Amino acid sequence: MIGCDCATCRSTDPRDRRLRPSIYIETTDARLLVDAGPDLRAQALTHDIRRVDAILFTHGHADHILGMDDLRRFNALQQGAIPCFGDAHTLLDIRRTFCYVFDPATPKGGGLPQLELFQVLGTFCVARSQVVPVPLLHGKRAILGYRIGAFAYLTDCSRIPDESWPLLDGLDVLVIDALRERPHPTHFSLAEAIDAATRIGARQTWFTHMCHDLRHEPTNAKLPTGMSLAHDGLVIEC
């Protein structure tokens, strides 16, 4: 946190150094990015990401979309536009925030990301990888999590609607929002995340979107078996 001297912000443990949440998924035939936050360029350079076949957007808040201009480099590497998937609200947020990208009158000399927006209306495929949208609530806002095979990613959620629980049966790996110990109106607290993860029953659960209230090692020490805080650079095989 800017201007903070708490134990987490002063920690020398690299797992306490947190950028905005995003994940990169490699399937047998596709490379998928979930969200494109302001740290996209730094994360791509650090982890040598060279291809993005599609982007799955959970919602249109700043910490999940403000890296989109850096997608221009992937356009150049791949010689083509990148398909972007999200619900109607999210696609509207993207069009508003990046209006210059979609305005035919914008001069092309400076370079524009080439993006194709597709509304998520149900299960869809990227190459041969099936993507199942999982409706969530982020406070009062409806957003999306995603399931691919036995893996599910549920960030920025404060409630899982009744109709979404069956979509999470039989998971091997779950990544789920856990902001802090204290309750929050738009995110799961750690206790709420543990309860949700216990109900889902994945073989392994990783908590994400933590604020500096949760220091990595002391928090991990008290978590139930099979549950851990995620960290930047974490690699999960599923």
C-alpha positions in Angstrom: 0.0 0.0 0.0 1.2 3.5 -0.8 2.5 5.2 2.3 2.1 2.2 4.6 4.7 0.8 7.1 2.8 -2.2 8.3 4.5 -5.6 8.7 3.2 -6.8 5.3 4.2 -3.7 3.4 7.7 -3.8 5.0 8.1 -7.6 4.6 11.1 -9.1 2.8 9.1 -12.2 2.0 8.5 -12.0 -1.8 5.1 -13.6 -1.3 4.0 -10.4 0.5 4.7 -8.3 -2.7 1.3 -8.2 -4.4 0.3 -6.9 -7.7 -3.2 -6.6 -9.1 -4.9 -10.0 -9.5 -4.7 -11.8 -12.9 -4.0 -15.3 -14.0 -2.5 -16.9 -17.1 -3.9 -20.3 -18.1 -2.1 -22.7 -20.4 -4.2 -25.6 -21.8 -3.2 -28.1 -24.4 -4.1 -25.7 -27.3 -4.7 -22.3 -25.9 -3.1 -19.5 -23.8 -5.8 -17.6 -21.8 -5.4 -14.4 -19.8 -8.0 -13.7 -17.1 -8.3 -10.0 -16.7 -5.8 -7.4 -17.8 -4.9 -5.1 -14.9 -2.5 -2.2 -14.6 0.4 -4.6 -13.8 0.0 -6.6 -17.0 3.2 -5.4 -18.7 5.4 -6.0 -15.6 3.8 -9.5 -15.1 4.3 -10.5 -18.7 7.9 -9.4 -18.7 8.6 -11.2 -15.4 7.1 -14.4 -16.5 8.1 -14.3 -20.2 4.5 -14.4 -21.5 4.6 -14.3 -25.3 1.1 -15.3 -26.4 -2.5 -14.5 -25.4 -5.1 -16.4 -27.5 -8.0 -14.9 -25.6 -8.9 -12.8 -22.5 -11.6 -13.7 -20.1 -12.9 -10.7 -18.1 -14.4 -11.1 -14.7 -15.7 -7.5 -14.5 -14.8 -4.0 -15.6 -13.2 -2.4 -12.5 -10.0 -0.5 -13.0 -7.7 -3.1 -11.3 -8.9 -5.7 -13.9 -8.9 -3.8 -17.2 -6.4 -0.9 -17.1 -3.6 -2.9 -18.7 -5.4 -3.4 -21.9 -3.4 -0.9 -23.9 -0.3 -3.2 -23.4 -2.1 -5.9 -25.4 -0.8 -4.1 -28.5 2.5 -6.0 -28.1 0.7 -9.3 -28.3 -1.2 -8.1 -31.4 2.2 -7.5 -33.0 3.7 -10.8 -31.9 0.6 -12.8 -33.1 -0.3 -10.6 -36.1 -3.9 -10.5 -35.2 -6.7 -9.3 -33.0 -7.3 -10.8 -29.5 -10.9 -12.0 -28.7 -12.1 -10.7 -25.3 -15.0 -12.3 -23.4 -17.1 -10.7 -20.7 -20.7 -10.0 -19.7 -22.6 -7.0 -21.1 -21.8 -4.7 -18.3 -18.1 -5.4 -18.5 -17.9 -5.0 -22.3 -19.7 -1.6 -21.8 -17.1 -0.6 -19.2 -14.3 -1.5 -21.6 -15.9 0.4 -24.5 -16.3 3.5 -22.3 -12.9 3.3 -20.6 -11.1 2.7 -23.9 -13.4 4.6 -26.2 -10.4 5.7 -28.4 -9.8 2.1 -29.3 -13.2 1.6 -30.7 -13.7 5.0 -32.3 -13.1 4.8 -36.1 -12.0 8.5 -36.0 -9.0 7.8 -33.7 -5.7 8.5 -35.5 -4.0 5.2 -36.0 -0.4 6.5 -35.9 0.1 5.9 -32.2 -0.9 2.3 -32.3 -4.1 0.8 -30.9 -4.8 -2.6 -29.4 -6.8 -4.8 -31.7 -9.6 -6.3 -29.7 -12.7 -8.3 -30.6 -15.4 -8.2 -27.9 -17.7 -11.1 -27.3 -20.6 -11.2 -24.8 -20.6 -14.3 -22.6 -24.1 -15.8 -22.7 -23.2 -19.3 -21.6 -20.5 -22.0 -22.0 -18.1 -21.3 -24.9 -14.9 -22.6 -26.3 -11.5 -21.1 -27.0 -9.8 -23.5 -29.4 -10.8 -26.9 -27.9 -10.9 -25.6 -24.3 -14.4 -25.3 -22.8 -15.0 -22.3 -20.6 -17.9 -22.3 -18.2 -18.9 -18.9 -16.8 -19.8 -18.9 -13.1 -22.1 -16.1 -12.0 -21.0 -14.3 -8.9 -21.9 -11.2 -6.9 -19.3 -8.5 -6.2 -21.4 -6.6 -3.7 -24.5 -5.8 -5.7 -22.8 -6.1 -9.0 -23.2 -9.4 -11.0 -19.8 -10.5 -12.3 -18.3 -13.7 -13.7 -15.9 -16.4 -12.4 -14.7 -19.0 -14.8 -14.3 -22.8 -14.8 -12.0 -24.7 -17.2 -11.9 -28.4 -16.6 -11.3 -29.1 -12.9 -10.1 -25.6 -12.2 -12.1 -22.6 -11.2 -11.2 -18.9 -10.7 -13.6 -16.8 -8.5 -12.1 -13.4 -7.7 -13.8 -10.3 -6.4 -16.8 -12.1 -5.0 -18.9 -11.5 -1.9 -21.5 -14.2 -2.6 -22.0 -17.2 -4.7 -25.6 -17.4 -6.0 -27.5 -20.6 -5.5 -27.5 -21.5 -9.2 -23.7 -21.3 -9.3 -22.8 -23.9 -6.7 -23.5 -26.9 -9.0 -21.1 -25.4 -11.5 -18.3 -25.9 -8.9 -18.8 -29.6 -8.2 -15.8 -31.9 -8.7 -13.0 -29.3 -8.7 -9.3 -30.2 -8.2 -8.2 -26.6 -7.9 -10.1 -23.5 -6.7 -8.8 -20.0 -6.6 -11.2 -17.7 -4.6 -11.3 -14.2 -3.2 -10.3 -13.6 0.4 -9.6 -9.9 1.1 -9.0 -9.7 4.8 -10.1 -10.8 8.3 -12.7 -8.1 8.7 -16.0 -8.2 6.8 -16.2 -6.2 3.6 -19.3 -5.3 1.5 -17.9 -6.5 -1.9 -15.4 -9.2 -1.1 -15.3 -12.4 0.9 -13.5 -12.1 4.2 -11.0 -14.9 5.0 -13.5 -16.7 7.1 -16.2 -16.5 4.4 -13.8 -17.7 1.8 -12.8 -20.7 4.0 -16.5 -21.5 4.4 -17.2 -21.3 0.7 -14.1 -23.3 -0.1 -15.0 -26.0 2.4 -18.5 -26.3 0.8 -17.0 -26.5 -2.7 -14.5 -29.2 -1.5 -11.7 -28.8 -4.1 -8.6 -30.8 -3.6 -6.6 -27.6 -3.3 -7.8 -24.0 -2.6 -5.7 -20.9 -3.2 -6.9 -17.5 -1.8 -6.4 -14.4 -3.9 -7.0 -10.6 -3.9 -5.7 -10.3 -0.3 -5.0 -6.8 1.0 -2.1 -6.0 3.3 -4.1 -7.1 6.4 -3.1 -10.7 5.6 0.6 -11.4 5.9 1.5 -14.5 3.9 3.3 -16.8 6.3 1.4 -16.1 9.5 -1.9 -16.5 7.7 -1.0 -19.7 6.0 0.0 -21.2 9.3 -3.6 -21.1 10.6 -5.4 -22.1 7.4 -7.1 -25.5 7.1 -5.3 -28.3 5.3 -5.4 -27.9 1.5 -5.9 -24.1 1.7 -3.2 -21.5 1.2 -2.7 -17.9 0.2 -1.7 -17.5 -3.5 1.2 -15.3 -4.4 2.6 -13.6 -7.5 4.4 -16.1 -9.7 2.6 -19.1 -8.3 2.4 -22.0 -10.8 -0.4 -24.5 -10.4 -0.7 -27.7 -12.3 -4.2 -29.1 -12.7 
